[in-house]
Amino acid sequence: MRHYSQLMLIQRYGIYTLFKTQHSQSKIAIVIGIHNSTISREMK
């Protein structure tokens, strides 16, 4: 069983800011330091 932790608010703000400035999901994942699939789930 995998253990998932919730993102901190500052991480969510970072994702939003990078997404609005046209960065790719993979680039956002690298900058924030989380898995690419986490970014995908957050975008939904």
C-alpha positions in Angstrom: 0.0 0.0 0.0 1.3 3.4 -0.9 1.4 6.4 1.4 0.3 9.7 0.0 0.7 13.0 1.7 -1.2 16.1 1.1 0.4 19.0 -0.6 1.1 22.1 1.5 -0.6 25.3 0.5 2.7 26.9 -0.7 3.1 23.9 -3.1 -0.4 24.4 -4.5 0.4 28.1 -5.0 3.6 27.2 -6.8 1.8 24.8 -9.1 -0.9 27.4 -9.9 1.7 30.1 -10.6 3.9 27.9 -12.8 0.8 26.6 -14.7 -0.4 30.1 -15.4 3.0 31.0 -16.8 2.8 28.2 -19.3 5.2 25.7 -17.8 4.7 22.0 -18.6 3.5 19.5 -16.0 6.9 17.8 -16.0 8.8 21.1 -15.5 6.4 22.0 -12.6 7.0 18.6 -11.0 10.7 19.1 -11.1 10.6 22.6 -9.7 8.1 21.8 -6.9 9.8 18.4 -6.2 6.9 16.1 -6.5 5.9 13.4 -8.9 4.4 14.3 -12.4 1.2 12.3 -11.7 0.6 14.5 -8.6 0.6 17.6 -10.8 -1.9 15.9 -13.1 -4.2 15.1 -10.2 -4.0 18.6 -8.9 -4.8 20.1 -12.3 -8.1 18.2 -12.3 
